[in-house]
Amino acid sequence: MTDFLTSFFKLNERKTTVRTEVMAGITTFLSMAYILFVNPSILAAAGMPEPSVFVATALAAIVATLIMGLYANYPVAQAPGMGMNAFFAYTISGQLGYSFQEALFIIFCSGLIFMLISATRIREQIINAIPSSLKYAVSAGVGLFIAFIGLKGTGIIVANDATTVALGNLADKNALIGLFGIVLTFILVARKVRGDIFIGMVATAIFGMIIGGVNVPTAIVSSIPSLDPIAFKLFDIDIAHMFTSSSFYFVVFSVLFLDFFDTAGTLMGVATRANLLDEEGKLIDGEKALMADATATTFGAMIGTSSVTSYAESVVGVEAGGRTGLTAVVVAIGFALSLFFSPLLSVVTSSVTAAALVVVGSLMMTSLKNVDWDDFADSAASFFTVIFMVLAYSIAEGIAVGFTMYVILKLAQGKGKDVSKIMYVLAILFILHFVFNALHM
């Protein structure tokens, strides 16, 4: 079996082992297992039953991640995306008034367009046309973004009306758990302890249970809820009416935009850290990874969940040594087991995963050293990319602002000929995106 896995996933070629890939997969799964509980609670606002969404979330993650691992051979896990689920529940269903069935149909249409773009390799060409400095900036921005998510999720950083954000109450149990995990995990990383991030998360969960901040599981196995209330309900609507709705096309475009560049940013960030870029800075087998992501969104909509996307938390597994699709397969197995052992996952809180996100975020920031700081257009655009990912709380919006500024500044320098045609098209689309958002807020 070991020989087969080594050959199929090209472990020797990517300088990794079965043991390392398994540990990386477990670490990635634990860092993103929260989505199993967060996604149902958010989509409930759109009128969807939480037990059914729990199952849809797990199944979407299983199928999507298996495709990414077995077809693309990438150490990237997929699941319904944070941010996209909020857009689904609070904007598409909430503000615009679409039913959850209609919202799923919108996600489905977006996924089909994704597949078409990926099949024609337009999506890969777009990513490969991005300048190297901006690719490194995206990697660093994703790192800072997930570190911020970790600090915010544990209560170390909180919202503040006067200063926007502020230091939270460090005496709070969740904050204490987060601090314990961050300090311990950083020490383990500094000491180069094998399995540092995974060990840190396990120790943090145990610490959390000791001080009463993490619930001790009361059961091990539970029954699997029915998927019937939401599966394939996207076709139980007046489809002809959908295509005559004035807001339908705007919403599909918005979903397409957010999912496209969230995925692009994540894949570039993960690929950079996993050494999956070739000598020209292009994604190795990028077309397969992109098609895997496009297929995931379409499948997710059919079984009853919001857009499925590649997870930035995949970088946690990469830092643990994951380099191939075997890491993704292990993550998929983790989600499959979660269908039966969901009570045990109650210990994987945002406070427990915070350390992993902060540690990985700090490691990803090193990508900034590769930015061409002597070129003002490159450096300034990289700055905008990174800071807006955090301040706008969106990988996609950070890319939109940074890439648009890159084109503007290159033109201001009189170096417009150095900018690819694709970057000009992207800048125009980003500007249209900002205009659409302004008109519909």
N, C-alpha and C positions, 0 to 999 in steps of 0.2 A: 504493500500500500504506500509506504514512504517513497519508494522509487517512482511509482506512478504519479504521486502528487508532485514530486520534485520535477519530473519531466513535463507534466501537463501545465503547471503554473510557472515553469522556467525559474525555479528557485535558485539554482546555481548561477544562472545568468544574472540574476538580480541580487546575488550575494546574500541570500537569506536561508532560513531553515524552516522545517515544518513546525518545530517547537516555537520559534520566534513568531511565525505567522499566526499560530493559534493564540498565543499570549496577546498579540496585537489585536486580533479579532475580539477577544474577550474584553480587552481594554476599551476598544471602540464601542462595543455594544453597551457596556456599563456607562460610558460617558453620554450616550444618547438614548438610553432606555427611558428617560423621563418623558419622551414624546408619547409613549404608550398611555400615559395618564394626563398629560397636558393637552394633547390633541382632542380627545373626547370632551374635555371640559370647555374648550373653546368652541368647537363645532356645535355644542349643545345650544349655544346662543342662536344658532340658525334653525333650531327646532329638530335637531338630529338626536336620537337616543344614544346616550353615552356608552352603554354596554356594546351596542352594535358597532359604534365607531372605534371602540377599543380593538375589536376583532379586525375591522377593516384596516386600521393603522398597522397592526401586526402583519396581516397578510400582504399589504402593499409593500411594507419594508422587506418581507421575506422574498417575494418575487422580484422586486426591483433590485435588491442587493445581489441576489443570485445571478441575475442577468449581467450586472456590472462585474461580478467576480468571474463567472464562467465564460462570458462572451468577450468582455473587454480586458480581463485580467488586471483590473485596477483594485487597489486596496481601499476602495471608496464605498461607503455604506449609503443607502438611500432610505428615505422615509418621508412622510408628509412634512412639508417645511414649516418651520416657525416663521411667522410674518405672513406667509401665504394663507395659513389657516385663519389668522386674524382678519386678513383682507376678505376672505371668503365669508366669514361669519358677520363681521361688523360693517363691511362696506357693500359687498354684493348682495347679501341677504338683508342686512340691517338698513343701511342708508338708501340703497336702490330698490329694495323691496322684492327681490327675486326669492322664490321658494328655494329650499335646499336642493330640490330636484333640478330646478332650472340652473342653479349655481353649479351643480355637478356637470350639467350639460355644457356650460361655459368652459369649465376646466377641461372637459373632454375635447371640445373644439380646439382649445389652445394646444392640447397635447398632439392632436392630429397635425396641426401646423408645424409643431416642433419636429415631428417625425419626417414631414416633407422637407423641412429645411435641413435636417440631419442627413437624410437620404441623398440629397443633392450636394452634400459636403459644403454648403454655404456657411453653416454654423462653424465648421472646423476652419474654413478660410478666414472667417471673422476673427476667431481667437488667434490664429497664426499671424494675422495682420497687425496685432497689437504690439507696439514697441516693447523691447525688453525691459526698459526701466519701469514701464507701467505694469508689466507682468509681476515684477518684483514688488512693486508698490501694492498691488492687489494681494499678494501673498502676505505682506506685512499688515495690510489693512484687515484682512480676514483674521489674522492673529490678534490684533488689538481688539477687534470686534468680539471675538469669542471670549477673550479675557474679560472684557467689560460685561458680557453676559454672565460669566461666572461670578464676578464680584457683585453684580446687581442681584443675581438669583439667590445669593446667600445672605444678602442684607448688609454686607460690608459697605457697599455704596448704595445710597437711597436717593429718591427724588426729594427735591427741596424747592419750595416756591420762590425763595429769595435768591438762591444760587444755582438753581436747576438741578444740580446733583450735590451730594455732600456725604461725609463719612457717617455711616450708620451707627447704631448702638452696639458696640462691640461686646457688651455684656449679654446681649440676646443669644439664646442657645444656637440659633441657626448661624449667626455670625461667628460664634465661638467654634462651631464645628468646621465652618469654612476656613477660619484662621488656622486651626489645628491642621487641617488637611493641606493647606497651602504651604505652611512652614515645613511640615514633615516631608511632603513630596519634593519641595525644592532641595531639602537636605539630601534626600535619596538620589535625586538627579545629580547634585553636586558630588556625591560620593560614587556616582556611576554604578549604583546598585541595579542588577538585572531585574527587569520587571518593575522598575521604580514607580511608575504612574499607577499601575494596577495594584501594587502593594499599598500605595498611599490611599487609594480609594477604599480598599477593604478595611484598612486600619481606621480610616475616617468614619466609615459606617459603624464599626464596632464602638468607636468613641462616642458617636452620636447616640447609639442605643444606651450606653452607660450613663450619659448625662440626661437622657430623656428627651433629646431633640429629634431622634429618629425612632419611629415606632418599631417595636419588636414584632415580627410577623406572627400572626395568630393561627395561620394555616400554611400549608405547603402547596397543596393542589386545589384548584377550583374548576368548575365546569366552564365550558366555552359558550358564551352567549350567542344568540342567533344573529345572522347577518341579513336575514330577510327584510327587515324594515328599511334598509338603505341600498342593498345591492341591486344594481341595474335599474334603479328608479329614475335615472336621468332621462330615460326614454318615455316615461309616463307623463309627458307634458305636451303642450301644443308647440311643436317644433317650428311650424310655419310662422306662428306669432312671434317666436323668439327672433327670427331673422328680420322681422319688420320693426323690432324695438329700436328706438333711437340710441339707447345706451348700450345695446348688446355688443356692437363692434368696438366701442371704446373699452368696455370691460374686458373683452377677449384680448385686445391689444395690451391692456395694462397687465393682465395675467401673463401674457407671452413675454412682455418686457421684463417683469420681475423675475419670472422663473428662468428665463434665458440667461440673464446676467448674474443672478445668484449662483446658478450652476457653473457658468463660465468662471466666475471668481473663485468658487470652491475648487473646481478642477485645476485651475492654474496654481492655486495655493498649495493643494495637496501634491500635484505633480512636481512642483518645484522642490518641495521638501523630500519627496520620495525619489528624486533623480529620474523622473519619467519624462524629461524633456530631451530632445535630441540635440545635436551640435548647433542646429539653427534656432534652438529655443522653441521648437514645436512639440506639441503633445505626441508622445509615442502611442500609436494606435488610437489617436484622439477621436477619429470618426466612430469607433466602436463605443467608446465611453459616452459620447454625446448621444448616439442612438439609444444606448441603454437608458439614459436619463429621459429621453423623449418618450420612449415606450412606457416608462414607469408612470409618468403623469397620466397618460391615457388609461392605463390599467387601473390606477388608483381611483380615477373618476368613476369608472364602471362599477367598482365594488363599493364605492361610497365614502370617499375621503377627498380632501383638498389636494392641491398639487404636490406631487412627490418630487423630491429634489435630492441632489447630492449633498451630504452633510459636512459642514466645516469641521465637526467633531471627528471626522475621519483622520484628521491630522494627528489626533491623540494616538491613534493606532500606528500611524506612520512613525511618530517619534518613539514608539515602543518597538520599532523594527519592522513593521509591516511594509511589504514592497510589492505584493502580488494579489491576485484575485482570491487566493486562499484566505487571506484576512477577511475579505468580504463574505466568503462562504461561511466562515465561523460566525460572523455577525448575524447572517441570515438564520443560522442554527439557533443562535441566542434568541432571536425574535420568535422562532417556531416554538421553542421550549417555553417562552413567556406566555403563550396561549394557555398552557397547562399550569404553570407555576407563577402566575401573576401575583399571588400574595407575597412572594419573596422579593419582588421588585419594588415593594413599598419602601425598602430601605435605600433605594437609589434616588435620593432627593437632590434638589439643586445644590444644597449645601455640600453633599458628598461629592458631586461631580465638579464643583467649583475649582478645586485644586488642579484637576487635570486640564481644565480650560485655561486657567491662568498660566500654568507652567508651559503649555504648548503655545499659548499666545506670546509669551516672552521669547520663546525659541524662534517663532516665525518672524519676529521683528528684525532678526538678523538679516533678513532679505534686503533690507534697506541699504545695506552696505554696497549692493550691486547697482543701485540707482546712479545714473550719470549726474552727479551733483554739480558738475561744471557747466552743464547745459541748463539754463534757467527754465526753459519750457519743460524739460524732463523733470527737474527737481520740483518745480511749483505744481505741476500736474500730479506728481506723485504725492505731494503734500495734501492736495485737495482730495485725492482718491482715498487716502488713509483717514483723514480727519472726518470726512463726510460719511464714511461707513459707520463710524461710531456716533457722530452727532445726529445723523438722520436715522440711525438704528436700522441700516439696510445696506447690505453688500451691493445690491443693484444701484441704489441711489449714489453711493460713493463712486462707483464706476462711471455712472452717467456724468456726474460733476467733473471728475478728474479727467476723463477722456475728452469732454467738451472743451475744458480749459487747455488741454494739450494742443488741440487743433487751433484754437484762438491764438495761443501764444506762439506757435510755430509760424502762423501767418504774420503776427506782429514782428517777428524776427526776420521776416522776409525769406523764410525757409519753407514756404508752402509746398514746394516741389518734393520735399523730403517726407511729406505726409502721404500715406497710401490712400487710394480712392475709397477703400472700405472705411477708413477712419473718418473721412469727410461724411460719408453716408451715415455712419453711426452718430456723429455730432449733430447732424440735422434731425435724426430720429429722436435723439435725446432731448433736443430743444422742443420738438413737437410733444414729447412726453411731458415736459415741464408745463407747456402751454395747456395741454389737456387736463393735467392735474389742477392747474390754477383755475380753469373754467368750471371744474366739477367739484371743487372743495366747498 
